[in-house]
Amino acid sequence: MNAGAPDRNLCAEMLATQIRRHGPITMADFMEAAVDAYYAKGDVFGTHGDFTTAPEISQVFGELIGLWAAVTWQHMGAPTPFYLVECGPGRGTLMSDVLRATSQVEGFSEAADVRFVERSASLKAIQRKALGERPVQWHETLEDVPAGPFILIGNEFLDALPVRQFEKTAKGWSERCVTLDDNGAFKLLRRPVPNFPDPTEAAKGAIVEVSPAVDAVIEQVAAAVARYNGAALFIDYGHMQSGMGDTLQAVKDHQFADVLAMPGEVDLTAHVDFGRVAQVAAAGGAKVHGPVEQGTWLTKLGVHLRAARLTDGKSAEVVASIDAGVSRLVNGDAMGALFKVIAFTAPHAPAPEGFA
């Protein structure tokens, strides 16, 4: 490669080759390949990456989730051992904060068998460093996690799972697919879908998103929660009730980008349909709690009290930093209203903290 030449986008080349050989692909197939390639790059988080997640904004976030997990574990009867599972653990920051916050909870740390669901080799190395000497095992998929009592955490995990998009046109419903234009660039193609259900009699241009991948994860987790007296907590941005609209977005360097332009080089996500998540989880046998807004949930858990303890006696600079982080997590004009929280427990279990 010549000096100064741009790096090849291997994901884009692979997708283009697939399209040339086999024809247009669904948006879900495009998104799945792009997301896998993106996270394989390694550390894409924080101010020097493309986006910042809640655990990187304030340690209070992970600490409160840790205390939530400890109380939930006690409600489960304090099983020893149990699997403490995180899906999509990023840098490992959240789990590090969880383990620090629960280190003084009698029996919890010793009972917790930490498991990460992660496919990126680069991120695994970063997570290993974050957890220090704490034993942890990695799994490619949820199916690989051993059976038994567990507490599962998924923060900004569901939003990265692929979605299919359907659009109402003048001739009826079509699925949004991806093909190539005459110059080899990716472009949208609308493929007619006969007999697509239209209970809302949507107007022309309406878009419906569905995610078989999210459904599959929730079905599996809900069934395991009911069977093994487990618990699960998902936190993500999305909407309370099912609806219509195009929520697929790309982010690069903390700015919105073209969804199709750079697969594997941008963060691709879609809003989570929490109404659908609740419906699927309940059908799977779990008791559903929420969804509630993140700001409301964190406030019930005592986020402001925890922040006050952290700022006690600290410099004005430290106080301002901690307060700014907490405000970003809970305020309605920041993450507090956009992000939702939902939990699943076994049918007989009491309501977990923050949902009563």
C-alpha angles and dihedrals in degrees: 000000000000118000111267094018115136119256115261116255098228093181091056091047092050093049093046091051091049091051093048091051102039108016133245119350130213120260087247092058091047092049095046093053092044094049093048091051092045097055092042086070091071128225108032096151136101135024092319093047133056103276142003124232127208096260089057092049097056137357087220090075095061093038092056091047087052093054089045089054092048093053091044089051090053090050087053089059095263096275114205115236109018133165116251101199130187122188115209096002096186109197092350090252096128094050091046090055091044092054094046093050093049097043091101095047104106112249098353100102093044092049096046116100101192117218128178124202100212135139101184112098090198093055092046089062091051092047091050090055092047093055095046112192094351110121113243135166127206129219130192093218140009089253088067095060109102119251119257143083110332148165113215126197124193116178113179090345105116094051091066094055113104123265132201117222127211123190130198110231133177088268096046134269123346133179117239108238134173125242138152129268124220090277095051095254121136117258139169122267123188113217115194116245113202118215095010107171111253106180093154096050089231122208123247110285095028115141128208121194123201129178118202086178093060091045091053093051094047093046091052096045094045093051091049092047091054095043101044101031090250136151134219134196124195123186121183145129116271146097131299097226133035114264145140133279145096107272099160109122142171126215128194125172090353091302131104115259140185109289093217103034104081114017110191092019099072135052109255118197141152131206114266117243098224092180089061092043091055092048094050093045093051091049088052092060102260127126107242124217118190145306095224130164115272093235092054092046095049091046091054089051091055103257093159093049091050091049090050091054092050093050097045108123094355128131121272089251093055092045091051092049095050093044091049091052093049092047090053091052098048110025117105093227091055126034098318097088102024094056120068132198126212131174136193126205137169112283095254096046123109121248109282122239115291095024103072 
